[in-house]
Amino acid sequence: MLGALALLVPEAAGQSTTQVWLDYAANRNVEKNLGLTGEISFRELIAKGEWTELSLKGVSQYNPEGWLGLIGGLTLQQV
């Protein structure tokens, strides 16, 4: 519902943009209790080359016990 509202607001205000979004996400279980997730994203506004964004995200999740989980991540972003 929130995504639909976000798409309607710029149009209602008379503003329209063309954007290109490319995303690649991957998941891998390294061991029974260890998982890795990665994402590469590219965003570009096609209007006079106003902005381009490239981001790399990595997250690891470790569950040594059934009741305990540790999550750590890193994001590198160029705008």
Secondary structure by P-SEA (a helix, b strand, c coil): caaaaaaaaaaaacbbbbbbbbbbbbbbbccccbbbbbbbbbbbccccccbbbbbbbbbbbbbccccbbbbbbbbbbcc
